Structure formats: structure tokens, C-alpha cells
Amino acid sequence: METDRILLRHWLESDSDALYKYASDPEVGTRAGWAPHKSVEESRSVIRNVFDNATTWAIVLKETSEPIGAIGYGPSCECALPSRPGEPTVGYWVGKPYWNRGICTEALLLMIEHVRRNTDIASLVSGHFTDNPASGAVMEKCGFRPTGEMVYDATLYRGAQRSIRVLRCELREGAGEM
């Protein structure tokens, strides 16, 4: 999947250095709910054990051929967003040097189009910490609509309970009808 500016492709073990470069920044993980990576080896392990699946992609800046973030969908994350049966959870992030450049919006639109064309998934759910409204703005630009808020009780990076704003994107006509 690609646009003029980015490419979504599966992660490679050779991406470990680039992943560590961006995922070791404490501001990146905090916004997404995970601890900063502590080593290239940890990033390599994430590629092998978390990103190695059919629905997670590296966001690659075509200009440099470097992975600068990740996007994907799948079973609900640890925060257990309220999802419908068969409804996957969406997650994404990019490295701090690429914030506020429209890259997450571009990547999310590309992934949504891929899901529409290649699956029978009726809707997607996602959420963002309320102290990260920029992520919610990305979701809304891509067709996600707010459904409510919840508090994540588990101990996250920095150990605090945090409010999550939940959003849903209907992909098929009548998807929201029960």
C-alpha cells in the first residue's frame, strides 16, 4: 500500500535500528501507552513477537526508505476497548520528528481503504488518551466518530490510570445496526 509520500509494508528484522530510533523516545510511547524501547534488541523482539502478523505495517517514508512508525489492526489491545464481535482495534504512531505532518492521517486512510477492499470487516474501533487530542483529530479526519470514554485501570507506562476517548469507523452500510 502506498501514496506519493509513504509506503505501508510489513516489518523486517533489519528495521530494528529504525524502530529503536523512534520507539525509544519517551514522548512517543507515553502517547500510545507503552514504555520506551530500551535497546535495539528490544525493538527486534517487538518486530518478531508483536509486529510479525498480516495486519501490522511499518509506515515508511518513501523519501528516505526508513520506517518512521507503525499502523495496524487486530484483537483489542490490553486496554480492552469496547468492541463489537469481530471488530478489530486500530493502532498507529509515528516518530516525533514526523508529528503534525499528516502522515498518520495518510497512513490511516490508506489502511482503511485496504480493509474496505480486502476484508468483510464492517467497522473498526480505536481510542486515544484524552491528553493526546491530536490522535483523535487523525481518527476523526479518517471517518471515526466518538462513542464515549473509558478509564484504563491497568498499570501503563508511568503507572497512572488514564481516560481514553473511544471512536468507531463504520466501513459498511448498516454496520452499526443490530
C-alpha positions in Angstrom: 0.0 0.0 0.0 1.4 3.4 -0.9 0.8 7.0 -1.6 3.2 9.5 -3.1 4.8 10.1 0.3 4.5 6.8 2.3 4.6 3.1 1.9 2.9 0.6 4.3 4.8 -2.7 4.3 5.4 -5.5 6.8 8.2 -5.1 9.3 11.6 -6.7 8.7 14.2 -7.6 11.4 16.5 -5.3 9.6 14.2 -2.4 10.7 15.3 -2.8 14.3 17.6 0.2 14.4 15.0 2.5 12.9 12.3 1.2 15.2 14.5 1.8 18.2 15.4 5.3 17.0 11.8 6.4 17.2 10.3 4.0 19.8 13.0 4.8 22.4 11.6 8.4 22.6 9.7 8.7 25.9 7.1 11.0 24.4 6.2 8.6 21.6 5.4 5.6 23.8 3.7 7.7 26.5 1.1 8.9 24.0 0.5 5.4 22.7 0.5 3.6 26.1 3.8 1.7 26.1 7.2 2.2 27.6 10.1 3.5 25.5 12.2 0.8 24.0 15.4 0.3 26.0 17.6 -1.3 23.3 17.8 -2.3 19.6 17.4 -5.9 20.9 14.0 -5.0 22.5 12.9 -3.4 19.2 13.9 -6.5 17.3 11.9 -8.6 19.8 8.8 -6.3 19.2 9.2 -6.9 15.4 9.4 -10.7 15.9 6.7 -11.0 18.5 4.3 -8.1 18.1 4.6 -6.7 14.6 5.0 -10.1 12.8 1.5 -10.6 11.6 -0.6 -9.9 8.5 -2.3 -6.7 9.7 0.6 -4.7 11.1 2.7 -2.5 8.9 5.7 -0.2 9.1 5.0 3.3 7.9 7.9 4.0 5.6 8.8 7.5 4.4 9.5 6.9 0.7 11.9 9.8 0.5 14.3 8.0 2.9 13.1 4.4 2.8 13.1 4.5 6.6 10.3 3.1 8.8 9.1 6.0 10.9 6.2 4.5 12.7 3.6 1.6 12.7 0.0 1.0 11.9 -2.3 -2.0 12.2 -5.5 -3.6 13.3 -6.3 -6.7 15.3 -7.7 -8.0 18.5 -8.3 -5.4 21.2 -5.2 -4.2 22.9 -4.6 -4.5 26.6 -6.9 -1.6 27.3 -9.9 -3.7 26.1 -11.7 -1.1 24.1 -15.4 -1.8 23.9 -15.7 -3.6 20.6 -18.4 -5.4 18.6 -18.0 -9.1 17.8 -15.4 -9.4 15.0 -14.5 -5.7 15.2 -10.7 -5.1 15.3 -8.9 -2.4 17.2 -6.8 0.1 15.2 -3.5 1.5 16.5 -0.8 3.7 15.0 2.1 6.0 15.8 4.9 7.9 14.1 8.2 9.2 15.5 8.2 12.7 17.0 10.1 14.3 14.0 7.1 13.4 11.9 4.3 14.7 14.2 1.9 17.2 12.7 2.8 16.4 9.1 -0.4 14.5 8.2 1.5 11.2 8.0 -0.8 9.3 10.4 -3.9 10.6 8.6 -2.4 9.5 5.3 -1.5 6.1 6.7 -4.8 5.5 8.4 -6.8 6.4 5.3 -4.6 4.0 3.3 -5.2 1.2 5.8 -9.0 1.9 5.9 -9.2 1.6 2.2 -7.2 -1.6 2.3 -9.6 -3.1 4.9 -12.7 -2.0 2.8 -11.3 -3.6 -0.4 -9.8 -6.7 1.0 -12.0 -7.8 4.0 -15.6 -8.1 5.1 -14.9 -6.2 8.3 -17.9 -4.0 9.0 -16.3 -1.5 11.4 -13.1 -0.6 13.3 -12.7 0.7 16.8 -9.9 2.8 18.2 -9.2 5.1 21.1 -6.8 7.8 22.2 -5.8 9.0 25.6 -7.6 12.2 26.3 -4.3 14.0 26.9 -3.4 13.2 23.2 -6.1 15.0 21.3 -4.0 15.1 18.1 -4.5 11.3 17.7 -8.3 11.8 18.0 -8.2 14.5 15.3 -6.4 12.0 13.0 -9.2 9.4 13.6 -12.0 12.0 13.0 -10.4 13.1 9.7 -10.5 9.5 8.7 -14.2 8.9 9.5 -14.0 7.7 13.1 -16.8 9.0 15.3 -16.7 9.3 19.1 -18.7 6.7 21.1 -17.7 7.6 24.6 -14.9 7.5 27.2 -13.5 4.9 29.5 -10.7 4.7 32.1 -7.9 2.2 31.6 -7.3 0.7 35.0 -4.2 -1.4 34.3 -0.8 0.0 35.1 0.6 1.6 32.0 3.9 3.3 31.4 4.2 5.9 34.2 1.7 3.8 36.3 -1.4 6.1 36.1 -5.0 5.5 35.2 -5.8 7.4 32.1 -9.0 8.3 30.3 -9.4 7.0 26.8 -11.8 8.5 24.2 -13.3 5.7 22.1 -14.1 6.1 18.4 -15.6 3.9 15.7 -15.4 3.9 11.9 -18.3 2.3 10.1 -16.9 0.6 6.9 -20.1 -0.9 5.5 -23.6 0.4 5.2 -25.7 -0.7 8.1 -22.7 -1.8 10.1 -24.0 0.0 13.2 -27.4 -1.6 13.1 -28.1 -4.5 15.5 
